[in-house]
Amino acid sequence: MPLSISDFREKINSKKNVAPINRFEVRFSGNISFGNKQDLTYLCEMAELPGRNILTVEEKTYGPIRKIPYGSSYVETNMTFLCTSNGLEEKRFFDYWMDNITHPTSFDVNYYDSFVQDISLSMLDETNQPIYFCTFKECFPTIVSALSLNTSATNDYAKINVTFAYRYWLRNSDVNTDIEEPISTETPMTSFNLSGFN
């Protein structure tokens, strides 16, 4: 039986419509004490829900090769922030953060725990209710983009792109969704002994 437009529309409507990508909220929390982190929530223009890679090794006993998983890896994430005329304080926030990682003149590197912090990202529906919520753990900026200036760009505005490294991310299940989470992010699976890991 061929698919019909009415069946497609009914299926989409039964799932509360398609998810918009222009509604989200970013929040910073952790060790960084300089600047106003809350303002960045309003000034984040672009963010990414994170991906995840399963690391594998190839194993061959007989016949086709099997890929055996042994861990996960996480790709750096990017966010874009608008910059205001109040001294470009948004750019200064990330300048100071990077200065706190490696000193700009002595080039000394600070202790890891002193410059990492968590970043939470909520994707929202059309009523501004969260439909997906995740937390990037142990984040710090690795790249703050150059800010291009142009005398002919009279209708443009200043913004910077920031690339963040993080150790891993967690998906939070306490949002409005009918999807059953197969694995809890709060309690490890009982078949795993994680006591020796940090």
PyMOL commands that place a pseudoatom at each C-alpha (Angstrom):
pseudoatom trace, name=CA, resn=MET, resi=1, chain=A, elem=C, hetatm=0, pos=[0.000, 0.000, 0.000]
pseudoatom trace, name=CA, resn=PRO, resi=2, chain=A, elem=C, hetatm=0, pos=[1.544, 3.332, -1.058]
pseudoatom trace, name=CA, resn=LEU, resi=3, chain=A, elem=C, hetatm=0, pos=[2.089, 6.086, 1.476]
pseudoatom trace, name=CA, resn=SER, resi=4, chain=A, elem=C, hetatm=0, pos=[-0.447, 8.895, 1.459]
pseudoatom trace, name=CA, resn=ILE, resi=5, chain=A, elem=C, hetatm=0, pos=[-0.185, 12.567, 2.384]
pseudoatom trace, name=CA, resn=SER, resi=6, chain=A, elem=C, hetatm=0, pos=[-3.063, 12.236, 4.858]
pseudoatom trace, name=CA, resn=ASP, resi=7, chain=A, elem=C, hetatm=0, pos=[-1.362, 9.316, 6.630]
pseudoatom trace, name=CA, resn=PHE, resi=8, chain=A, elem=C, hetatm=0, pos=[1.874, 11.296, 6.790]
pseudoatom trace, name=CA, resn=ARG, resi=9, chain=A, elem=C, hetatm=0, pos=[0.072, 14.347, 8.202]
pseudoatom trace, name=CA, resn=GLU, resi=10, chain=A, elem=C, hetatm=0, pos=[-1.771, 12.214, 10.747]
pseudoatom trace, name=CA, resn=LYS, resi=11, chain=A, elem=C, hetatm=0, pos=[1.459, 10.555, 11.867]
pseudoatom trace, name=CA, resn=ILE, resi=12, chain=A, elem=C, hetatm=0, pos=[3.230, 13.917, 12.291]
pseudoatom trace, name=CA, resn=ASN, resi=13, chain=A, elem=C, hetatm=0, pos=[0.291, 15.403, 14.199]
pseudoatom trace, name=CA, resn=SER, resi=14, chain=A, elem=C, hetatm=0, pos=[0.159, 12.383, 16.509]
pseudoatom trace, name=CA, resn=LYS, resi=15, chain=A, elem=C, hetatm=0, pos=[3.765, 13.121, 17.463]
pseudoatom trace, name=CA, resn=LYS, resi=16, chain=A, elem=C, hetatm=0, pos=[3.083, 16.796, 18.317]
pseudoatom trace, name=CA, resn=ASN, resi=17, chain=A, elem=C, hetatm=0, pos=[4.371, 18.094, 14.960]
pseudoatom trace, name=CA, resn=VAL, resi=18, chain=A, elem=C, hetatm=0, pos=[7.992, 18.287, 13.765]
pseudoatom trace, name=CA, resn=ALA, resi=19, chain=A, elem=C, hetatm=0, pos=[10.576, 19.712, 16.171]
pseudoatom trace, name=CA, resn=PRO, resi=20, chain=A, elem=C, hetatm=0, pos=[11.695, 23.310, 15.521]
pseudoatom trace, name=CA, resn=ILE, resi=21, chain=A, elem=C, hetatm=0, pos=[15.421, 24.017, 15.508]
pseudoatom trace, name=CA, resn=ASN, resi=22, chain=A, elem=C, hetatm=0, pos=[15.192, 27.728, 16.331]
pseudoatom trace, name=CA, resn=ARG, resi=23, chain=A, elem=C, hetatm=0, pos=[14.153, 27.298, 19.986]
pseudoatom trace, name=CA, resn=PHE, resi=24, chain=A, elem=C, hetatm=0, pos=[16.835, 26.344, 22.476]
pseudoatom trace, name=CA, resn=GLU, resi=25, chain=A, elem=C, hetatm=0, pos=[18.504, 27.484, 25.668]
pseudoatom trace, name=CA, resn=VAL, resi=26, chain=A, elem=C, hetatm=0, pos=[22.162, 27.314, 26.717]
pseudoatom trace, name=CA, resn=ARG, resi=27, chain=A, elem=C, hetatm=0, pos=[23.315, 27.631, 30.319]
pseudoatom trace, name=CA, resn=PHE, resi=28, chain=A, elem=C, hetatm=0, pos=[26.814, 27.718, 31.841]
pseudoatom trace, name=CA, resn=SER, resi=29, chain=A, elem=C, hetatm=0, pos=[27.588, 26.440, 35.329]
pseudoatom trace, name=CA, resn=GLY, resi=30, chain=A, elem=C, hetatm=0, pos=[30.784, 25.712, 37.187]
pseudoatom trace, name=CA, resn=ASN, resi=31, chain=A, elem=C, hetatm=0, pos=[34.082, 27.256, 38.183]
pseudoatom trace, name=CA, resn=ILE, resi=32, chain=A, elem=C, hetatm=0, pos=[34.187, 30.340, 35.952]
pseudoatom trace, name=CA, resn=SER, resi=33, chain=A, elem=C, hetatm=0, pos=[33.591, 33.380, 38.152]
pseudoatom trace, name=CA, resn=PHE, resi=34, chain=A, elem=C, hetatm=0, pos=[34.301, 36.292, 35.799]
pseudoatom trace, name=CA, resn=GLY, resi=35, chain=A, elem=C, hetatm=0, pos=[31.706, 37.920, 33.556]
pseudoatom trace, name=CA, resn=ASN, resi=36, chain=A, elem=C, hetatm=0, pos=[27.948, 37.364, 33.460]
pseudoatom trace, name=CA, resn=LYS, resi=37, chain=A, elem=C, hetatm=0, pos=[27.356, 33.811, 32.317]
pseudoatom trace, name=CA, resn=GLN, resi=38, chain=A, elem=C, hetatm=0, pos=[23.573, 34.245, 32.391]
pseudoatom trace, name=CA, resn=ASP, resi=39, chain=A, elem=C, hetatm=0, pos=[23.673, 36.873, 29.633]
pseudoatom trace, name=CA, resn=LEU, resi=40, chain=A, elem=C, hetatm=0, pos=[25.164, 34.291, 27.283]
pseudoatom trace, name=CA, resn=THR, resi=41, chain=A, elem=C, hetatm=0, pos=[21.892, 32.345, 27.506]
pseudoatom trace, name=CA, resn=TYR, resi=42, chain=A, elem=C, hetatm=0, pos=[20.144, 35.162, 25.625]
pseudoatom trace, name=CA, resn=LEU, resi=43, chain=A, elem=C, hetatm=0, pos=[22.989, 35.849, 23.207]
pseudoatom trace, name=CA, resn=CYS, resi=44, chain=A, elem=C, hetatm=0, pos=[23.659, 32.326, 21.920]
pseudoatom trace, name=CA, resn=GLU, resi=45, chain=A, elem=C, hetatm=0, pos=[22.592, 32.377, 18.262]
pseudoatom trace, name=CA, resn=MET, resi=46, chain=A, elem=C, hetatm=0, pos=[23.593, 28.838, 17.279]
pseudoatom trace, name=CA, resn=ALA, resi=47, chain=A, elem=C, hetatm=0, pos=[24.300, 25.601, 19.132]
pseudoatom trace, name=CA, resn=GLU, resi=48, chain=A, elem=C, hetatm=0, pos=[24.516, 21.881, 18.363]
pseudoatom trace, name=CA, resn=LEU, resi=49, chain=A, elem=C, hetatm=0, pos=[22.976, 18.847, 19.965]
pseudoatom trace, name=CA, resn=PRO, resi=50, chain=A, elem=C, hetatm=0, pos=[25.995, 16.574, 20.408]
pseudoatom trace, name=CA, resn=GLY, resi=51, chain=A, elem=C, hetatm=0, pos=[26.830, 13.406, 18.557]
pseudoatom trace, name=CA, resn=ARG, resi=52, chain=A, elem=C, hetatm=0, pos=[28.688, 10.350, 19.760]
pseudoatom trace, name=CA, resn=ASN, resi=53, chain=A, elem=C, hetatm=0, pos=[31.009, 7.824, 18.151]
pseudoatom trace, name=CA, resn=ILE, resi=54, chain=A, elem=C, hetatm=0, pos=[31.429, 4.199, 19.188]
pseudoatom trace, name=CA, resn=LEU, resi=55, chain=A, elem=C, hetatm=0, pos=[35.094, 3.197, 19.020]
pseudoatom trace, name=CA, resn=THR, resi=56, chain=A, elem=C, hetatm=0, pos=[35.741, -0.266, 17.630]
pseudoatom trace, name=CA, resn=VAL, resi=57, chain=A, elem=C, hetatm=0, pos=[38.560, -2.669, 16.854]
pseudoatom trace, name=CA, resn=GLU, resi=58, chain=A, elem=C, hetatm=0, pos=[38.432, -5.215, 14.077]
pseudoatom trace, name=CA, resn=GLU, resi=59, chain=A, elem=C, hetatm=0, pos=[38.347, -8.878, 15.014]
pseudoatom trace, name=CA, resn=LYS, resi=60, chain=A, elem=C, hetatm=0, pos=[38.599, -11.751, 12.576]
pseudoatom trace, name=CA, resn=THR, resi=61, chain=A, elem=C, hetatm=0, pos=[38.478, -15.412, 13.471]
pseudoatom trace, name=CA, resn=TYR, resi=62, chain=A, elem=C, hetatm=0, pos=[36.891, -16.820, 10.358]
pseudoatom trace, name=CA, resn=GLY, resi=63, chain=A, elem=C, hetatm=0, pos=[34.815, -15.201, 7.634]
pseudoatom trace, name=CA, resn=PRO, resi=64, chain=A, elem=C, hetatm=0, pos=[33.914, -11.489, 7.532]
pseudoatom trace, name=CA, resn=ILE, resi=65, chain=A, elem=C, hetatm=0, pos=[35.502, -9.090, 9.999]
pseudoatom trace, name=CA, resn=ARG, resi=66, chain=A, elem=C, hetatm=0, pos=[33.578, -8.102, 13.125]
pseudoatom trace, name=CA, resn=LYS, resi=67, chain=A, elem=C, hetatm=0, pos=[33.873, -4.658, 14.675]
pseudoatom trace, name=CA, resn=ILE, resi=68, chain=A, elem=C, hetatm=0, pos=[34.074, -4.968, 18.456]
pseudoatom trace, name=CA, resn=PRO, resi=69, chain=A, elem=C, hetatm=0, pos=[33.158, -1.842, 20.483]
pseudoatom trace, name=CA, resn=TYR, resi=70, chain=A, elem=C, hetatm=0, pos=[35.476, -0.804, 23.302]
pseudoatom trace, name=CA, resn=GLY, resi=71, chain=A, elem=C, hetatm=0, pos=[34.527, 2.778, 24.106]
pseudoatom trace, name=CA, resn=SER, resi=72, chain=A, elem=C, hetatm=0, pos=[33.062, 6.108, 23.024]
pseudoatom trace, name=CA, resn=SER, resi=73, chain=A, elem=C, hetatm=0, pos=[34.494, 9.315, 21.622]
pseudoatom trace, name=CA, resn=TYR, resi=74, chain=A, elem=C, hetatm=0, pos=[32.914, 12.746, 21.459]
pseudoatom trace, name=CA, resn=VAL, resi=75, chain=A, elem=C, hetatm=0, pos=[33.318, 15.433, 18.804]
pseudoatom trace, name=CA, resn=GLU, resi=76, chain=A, elem=C, hetatm=0, pos=[33.911, 19.042, 19.860]
pseudoatom trace, name=CA, resn=THR, resi=77, chain=A, elem=C, hetatm=0, pos=[30.836, 21.257, 19.728]
pseudoatom trace, name=CA, resn=ASN, resi=78, chain=A, elem=C, hetatm=0, pos=[30.370, 24.773, 18.324]
pseudoatom trace, name=CA, resn=MET, resi=79, chain=A, elem=C, hetatm=0, pos=[28.287, 27.706, 19.530]
pseudoatom trace, name=CA, resn=THR, resi=80, chain=A, elem=C, hetatm=0, pos=[27.842, 31.193, 18.100]
pseudoatom trace, name=CA, resn=PHE, resi=81, chain=A, elem=C, hetatm=0, pos=[27.317, 34.213, 20.354]
pseudoatom trace, name=CA, resn=LEU, resi=82, chain=A, elem=C, hetatm=0, pos=[26.198, 37.736, 19.525]
pseudoatom trace, name=CA, resn=CYS, resi=83, chain=A, elem=C, hetatm=0, pos=[28.490, 40.498, 20.771]
pseudoatom trace, name=CA, resn=THR, resi=84, chain=A, elem=C, hetatm=0, pos=[27.112, 43.702, 22.275]
pseudoatom trace, name=CA, resn=SER, resi=85, chain=A, elem=C, hetatm=0, pos=[28.518, 47.222, 22.162]
pseudoatom trace, name=CA, resn=ASN, resi=86, chain=A, elem=C, hetatm=0, pos=[29.134, 47.105, 25.916]
pseudoatom trace, name=CA, resn=GLY, resi=87, chain=A, elem=C, hetatm=0, pos=[32.865, 46.625, 25.406]
pseudoatom trace, name=CA, resn=LEU, resi=88, chain=A, elem=C, hetatm=0, pos=[32.360, 43.329, 23.554]
pseudoatom trace, name=CA, resn=GLU, resi=89, chain=A, elem=C, hetatm=0, pos=[31.985, 41.751, 26.988]
pseudoatom trace, name=CA, resn=GLU, resi=90, chain=A, elem=C, hetatm=0, pos=[30.898, 38.447, 25.422]
pseudoatom trace, name=CA, resn=LYS, resi=91, chain=A, elem=C, hetatm=0, pos=[34.201, 38.146, 23.557]
pseudoatom trace, name=CA, resn=ARG, resi=92, chain=A, elem=C, hetatm=0, pos=[36.054, 39.268, 26.693]
pseudoatom trace, name=CA, resn=PHE, resi=93, chain=A, elem=C, hetatm=0, pos=[34.335, 36.482, 28.663]
pseudoatom trace, name=CA, resn=PHE, resi=94, chain=A, elem=C, hetatm=0, pos=[35.882, 33.850, 26.417]
pseudoatom trace, name=CA, resn=ASP, resi=95, chain=A, elem=C, hetatm=0, pos=[39.185, 35.756, 26.252]
pseudoatom trace, name=CA, resn=TYR, resi=96, chain=A, elem=C, hetatm=0, pos=[39.397, 35.620, 30.049]
pseudoatom trace, name=CA, resn=TRP, resi=97, chain=A, elem=C, hetatm=0, pos=[38.367, 31.975, 30.069]
pseudoatom trace, name=CA, resn=MET, resi=98, chain=A, elem=C, hetatm=0, pos=[41.192, 31.094, 27.680]
pseudoatom trace, name=CA, resn=ASP, resi=99, chain=A, elem=C, hetatm=0, pos=[43.607, 33.232, 29.729]
pseudoatom trace, name=CA, resn=ASN, resi=100, chain=A, elem=C, hetatm=0, pos=[42.606, 31.127, 32.722]
pseudoatom trace, name=CA, resn=ILE, resi=101, chain=A, elem=C, hetatm=0, pos=[43.563, 27.976, 30.791]
pseudoatom trace, name=CA, resn=THR, resi=102, chain=A, elem=C, hetatm=0, pos=[46.963, 29.134, 29.575]
pseudoatom trace, name=CA, resn=HIS, resi=103, chain=A, elem=C, hetatm=0, pos=[48.488, 32.442, 30.653]
pseudoatom trace, name=CA, resn=PRO, resi=104, chain=A, elem=C, hetatm=0, pos=[48.887, 34.848, 27.698]
pseudoatom trace, name=CA, resn=THR, resi=105, chain=A, elem=C, hetatm=0, pos=[52.425, 35.965, 28.596]
pseudoatom trace, name=CA, resn=SER, resi=106, chain=A, elem=C, hetatm=0, pos=[53.981, 33.326, 30.863]
pseudoatom trace, name=CA, resn=PHE, resi=107, chain=A, elem=C, hetatm=0, pos=[52.292, 30.526, 28.886]
pseudoatom trace, name=CA, resn=ASP, resi=108, chain=A, elem=C, hetatm=0, pos=[51.802, 28.512, 32.075]
pseudoatom trace, name=CA, resn=VAL, resi=109, chain=A, elem=C, hetatm=0, pos=[48.908, 26.061, 31.948]
pseudoatom trace, name=CA, resn=ASN, resi=110, chain=A, elem=C, hetatm=0, pos=[46.439, 26.051, 34.817]
pseudoatom trace, name=CA, resn=TYR, resi=111, chain=A, elem=C, hetatm=0, pos=[45.082, 23.013, 36.663]
pseudoatom trace, name=CA, resn=TYR, resi=112, chain=A, elem=C, hetatm=0, pos=[42.381, 21.190, 34.698]
pseudoatom trace, name=CA, resn=ASP, resi=113, chain=A, elem=C, hetatm=0, pos=[39.699, 21.376, 37.386]
pseudoatom trace, name=CA, resn=SER, resi=114, chain=A, elem=C, hetatm=0, pos=[40.113, 25.145, 37.693]
pseudoatom trace, name=CA, resn=PHE, resi=115, chain=A, elem=C, hetatm=0, pos=[38.963, 26.000, 34.166]
pseudoatom trace, name=CA, resn=VAL, resi=116, chain=A, elem=C, hetatm=0, pos=[36.399, 23.349, 33.142]
pseudoatom trace, name=CA, resn=GLN, resi=117, chain=A, elem=C, hetatm=0, pos=[32.677, 23.756, 33.682]
pseudoatom trace, name=CA, resn=ASP, resi=118, chain=A, elem=C, hetatm=0, pos=[29.427, 22.152, 32.543]
pseudoatom trace, name=CA, resn=ILE, resi=119, chain=A, elem=C, hetatm=0, pos=[27.228, 23.545, 29.781]
pseudoatom trace, name=CA, resn=SER, resi=120, chain=A, elem=C, hetatm=0, pos=[23.587, 22.505, 29.480]
pseudoatom trace, name=CA, resn=LEU, resi=121, chain=A, elem=C, hetatm=0, pos=[21.604, 22.687, 26.245]
pseudoatom trace, name=CA, resn=SER, resi=122, chain=A, elem=C, hetatm=0, pos=[17.814, 22.415, 26.050]
pseudoatom trace, name=CA, resn=MET, resi=123, chain=A, elem=C, hetatm=0, pos=[15.933, 22.017, 22.788]
pseudoatom trace, name=CA, resn=LEU, resi=124, chain=A, elem=C, hetatm=0, pos=[12.440, 23.495, 23.123]
pseudoatom trace, name=CA, resn=ASP, resi=125, chain=A, elem=C, hetatm=0, pos=[9.118, 22.952, 21.396]
pseudoatom trace, name=CA, resn=GLU, resi=126, chain=A, elem=C, hetatm=0, pos=[6.811, 25.703, 20.103]
pseudoatom trace, name=CA, resn=THR, resi=127, chain=A, elem=C, hetatm=0, pos=[5.487, 26.295, 23.627]
pseudoatom trace, name=CA, resn=ASN, resi=128, chain=A, elem=C, hetatm=0, pos=[9.050, 26.602, 24.986]
pseudoatom trace, name=CA, resn=GLN, resi=129, chain=A, elem=C, hetatm=0, pos=[8.874, 23.288, 26.828]
pseudoatom trace, name=CA, resn=PRO, resi=130, chain=A, elem=C, hetatm=0, pos=[12.033, 21.133, 26.741]
pseudoatom trace, name=CA, resn=ILE, resi=131, chain=A, elem=C, hetatm=0, pos=[11.901, 18.141, 24.430]
pseudoatom trace, name=CA, resn=TYR, resi=132, chain=A, elem=C, hetatm=0, pos=[15.586, 17.191, 24.682]
pseudoatom trace, name=CA, resn=PHE, resi=133, chain=A, elem=C, hetatm=0, pos=[18.041, 18.194, 27.367]
pseudoatom trace, name=CA, resn=CYS, resi=134, chain=A, elem=C, hetatm=0, pos=[21.725, 17.360, 27.564]
pseudoatom trace, name=CA, resn=THR, resi=135, chain=A, elem=C, hetatm=0, pos=[24.723, 18.418, 29.607]
pseudoatom trace, name=CA, resn=PHE, resi=136, chain=A, elem=C, hetatm=0, pos=[28.272, 18.734, 28.293]
pseudoatom trace, name=CA, resn=LYS, resi=137, chain=A, elem=C, hetatm=0, pos=[30.619, 17.677, 31.079]
pseudoatom trace, name=CA, resn=GLU, resi=138, chain=A, elem=C, hetatm=0, pos=[34.007, 19.305, 31.770]
pseudoatom trace, name=CA, resn=CYS, resi=139, chain=A, elem=C, hetatm=0, pos=[33.898, 21.897, 28.975]
pseudoatom trace, name=CA, resn=PHE, resi=140, chain=A, elem=C, hetatm=0, pos=[36.441, 24.503, 27.988]
pseudoatom trace, name=CA, resn=PRO, resi=141, chain=A, elem=C, hetatm=0, pos=[36.947, 26.588, 24.828]
pseudoatom trace, name=CA, resn=THR, resi=142, chain=A, elem=C, hetatm=0, pos=[39.610, 25.448, 22.392]
pseudoatom trace, name=CA, resn=ILE, resi=143, chain=A, elem=C, hetatm=0, pos=[38.949, 27.980, 19.617]
pseudoatom trace, name=CA, resn=VAL, resi=144, chain=A, elem=C, hetatm=0, pos=[37.470, 31.483, 19.721]
pseudoatom trace, name=CA, resn=SER, resi=145, chain=A, elem=C, hetatm=0, pos=[37.039, 32.655, 16.164]
pseudoatom trace, name=CA, resn=ALA, resi=146, chain=A, elem=C, hetatm=0, pos=[38.336, 35.911, 14.733]
pseudoatom trace, name=CA, resn=LEU, resi=147, chain=A, elem=C, hetatm=0, pos=[35.781, 38.719, 14.542]
pseudoatom trace, name=CA, resn=SER, resi=148, chain=A, elem=C, hetatm=0, pos=[35.784, 40.101, 11.005]
pseudoatom trace, name=CA, resn=LEU, resi=149, chain=A, elem=C, hetatm=0, pos=[35.229, 43.844, 10.541]
pseudoatom trace, name=CA, resn=ASN, resi=150, chain=A, elem=C, hetatm=0, pos=[33.908, 45.284, 7.275]
pseudoatom trace, name=CA, resn=THR, resi=151, chain=A, elem=C, hetatm=0, pos=[33.066, 48.907, 6.444]
pseudoatom trace, name=CA, resn=SER, resi=152, chain=A, elem=C, hetatm=0, pos=[30.395, 47.821, 3.928]
pseudoatom trace, name=CA, resn=ALA, resi=153, chain=A, elem=C, hetatm=0, pos=[28.571, 45.478, 6.337]
pseudoatom trace, name=CA, resn=THR, resi=154, chain=A, elem=C, hetatm=0, pos=[26.163, 48.130, 7.616]
pseudoatom trace, name=CA, resn=ASN, resi=155, chain=A, elem=C, hetatm=0, pos=[23.337, 45.666, 8.303]
pseudoatom trace, name=CA, resn=ASP, resi=156, chain=A, elem=C, hetatm=0, pos=[25.431, 42.977, 9.976]
pseudoatom trace, name=CA, resn=TYR, resi=157, chain=A, elem=C, hetatm=0, pos=[26.423, 42.591, 13.619]
pseudoatom trace, name=CA, resn=ALA, resi=158, chain=A, elem=C, hetatm=0, pos=[29.357, 41.272, 15.601]
pseudoatom trace, name=CA, resn=LYS, resi=159, chain=A, elem=C, hetatm=0, pos=[29.379, 37.621, 16.606]
pseudoatom trace, name=CA, resn=ILE, resi=160, chain=A, elem=C, hetatm=0, pos=[31.951, 34.999, 17.485]
pseudoatom trace, name=CA, resn=ASN, resi=161, chain=A, elem=C, hetatm=0, pos=[32.046, 31.262, 17.042]
pseudoatom trace, name=CA, resn=VAL, resi=162, chain=A, elem=C, hetatm=0, pos=[33.398, 29.251, 19.974]
pseudoatom trace, name=CA, resn=THR, resi=163, chain=A, elem=C, hetatm=0, pos=[34.529, 25.621, 19.785]
pseudoatom trace, name=CA, resn=PHE, resi=164, chain=A, elem=C, hetatm=0, pos=[34.297, 23.678, 23.041]
pseudoatom trace, name=CA, resn=ALA, resi=165, chain=A, elem=C, hetatm=0, pos=[36.052, 20.483, 24.041]
pseudoatom trace, name=CA, resn=TYR, resi=166, chain=A, elem=C, hetatm=0, pos=[34.334, 18.321, 26.633]
pseudoatom trace, name=CA, resn=ARG, resi=167, chain=A, elem=C, hetatm=0, pos=[34.913, 14.936, 28.212]
pseudoatom trace, name=CA, resn=TYR, resi=168, chain=A, elem=C, hetatm=0, pos=[31.473, 13.453, 27.563]
pseudoatom trace, name=CA, resn=TRP, resi=169, chain=A, elem=C, hetatm=0, pos=[27.809, 14.422, 27.549]
pseudoatom trace, name=CA, resn=LEU, resi=170, chain=A, elem=C, hetatm=0, pos=[24.741, 13.105, 29.350]
pseudoatom trace, name=CA, resn=ARG, resi=171, chain=A, elem=C, hetatm=0, pos=[21.173, 12.966, 28.151]
pseudoatom trace, name=CA, resn=ASN, resi=172, chain=A, elem=C, hetatm=0, pos=[18.599, 13.886, 30.789]
pseudoatom trace, name=CA, resn=SER, resi=173, chain=A, elem=C, hetatm=0, pos=[15.360, 11.908, 30.733]
pseudoatom trace, name=CA, resn=ASP, resi=174, chain=A, elem=C, hetatm=0, pos=[13.281, 14.144, 33.004]
pseudoatom trace, name=CA, resn=VAL, resi=175, chain=A, elem=C, hetatm=0, pos=[11.613, 16.073, 30.160]
pseudoatom trace, name=CA, resn=ASN, resi=176, chain=A, elem=C, hetatm=0, pos=[8.202, 15.920, 28.519]
pseudoatom trace, name=CA, resn=THR, resi=177, chain=A, elem=C, hetatm=0, pos=[8.575, 12.911, 26.253]
pseudoatom trace, name=CA, resn=ASP, resi=178, chain=A, elem=C, hetatm=0, pos=[6.797, 9.617, 25.730]
pseudoatom trace, name=CA, resn=ILE, resi=179, chain=A, elem=C, hetatm=0, pos=[10.030, 7.898, 24.687]
pseudoatom trace, name=CA, resn=GLU, resi=180, chain=A, elem=C, hetatm=0, pos=[11.200, 5.252, 27.132]
pseudoatom trace, name=CA, resn=GLU, resi=181, chain=A, elem=C, hetatm=0, pos=[14.875, 5.624, 27.957]
pseudoatom trace, name=CA, resn=PRO, resi=182, chain=A, elem=C, hetatm=0, pos=[16.598, 2.245, 27.484]
pseudoatom trace, name=CA, resn=ILE, resi=183, chain=A, elem=C, hetatm=0, pos=[19.523, 3.183, 29.751]
pseudoatom trace, name=CA, resn=SER, resi=184, chain=A, elem=C, hetatm=0, pos=[19.341, 5.480, 32.758]
pseudoatom trace, name=CA, resn=THR, resi=185, chain=A, elem=C, hetatm=0, pos=[21.971, 8.244, 32.818]
pseudoatom trace, name=CA, resn=GLU, resi=186, chain=A, elem=C, hetatm=0, pos=[21.714, 8.402, 36.608]
pseudoatom trace, name=CA, resn=THR, resi=187, chain=A, elem=C, hetatm=0, pos=[22.425, 4.773, 37.577]
pseudoatom trace, name=CA, resn=PRO, resi=188, chain=A, elem=C, hetatm=0, pos=[24.929, 2.520, 35.750]
pseudoatom trace, name=CA, resn=MET, resi=189, chain=A, elem=C, hetatm=0, pos=[23.685, -0.779, 34.362]
pseudoatom trace, name=CA, resn=THR, resi=190, chain=A, elem=C, hetatm=0, pos=[23.955, -3.457, 37.033]
pseudoatom trace, name=CA, resn=SER, resi=191, chain=A, elem=C, hetatm=0, pos=[25.954, -5.725, 34.726]
pseudoatom trace, name=CA, resn=PHE, resi=192, chain=A, elem=C, hetatm=0, pos=[28.817, -3.190, 34.729]
pseudoatom trace, name=CA, resn=ASN, resi=193, chain=A, elem=C, hetatm=0, pos=[31.239, -2.605, 37.564]
pseudoatom trace, name=CA, resn=LEU, resi=194, chain=A, elem=C, hetatm=0, pos=[32.271, 1.045, 37.285]
pseudoatom trace, name=CA, resn=SER, resi=195, chain=A, elem=C, hetatm=0, pos=[33.872, 1.427, 40.704]
pseudoatom trace, name=CA, resn=GLY, resi=196, chain=A, elem=C, hetatm=0, pos=[37.377, 1.706, 39.265]
pseudoatom trace, name=CA, resn=PHE, resi=197, chain=A, elem=C, hetatm=0, pos=[36.558, 4.502, 36.838]
pseudoatom trace, name=CA, resn=ASN, resi=198, chain=A, elem=C, hetatm=0, pos=[36.402, 8.257, 37.399]
for i in range(1, 198): cmd.bond("trace and resi %d" % i, "trace and resi %d" % (i + 1))
show_as sticks, trace
zoom trace
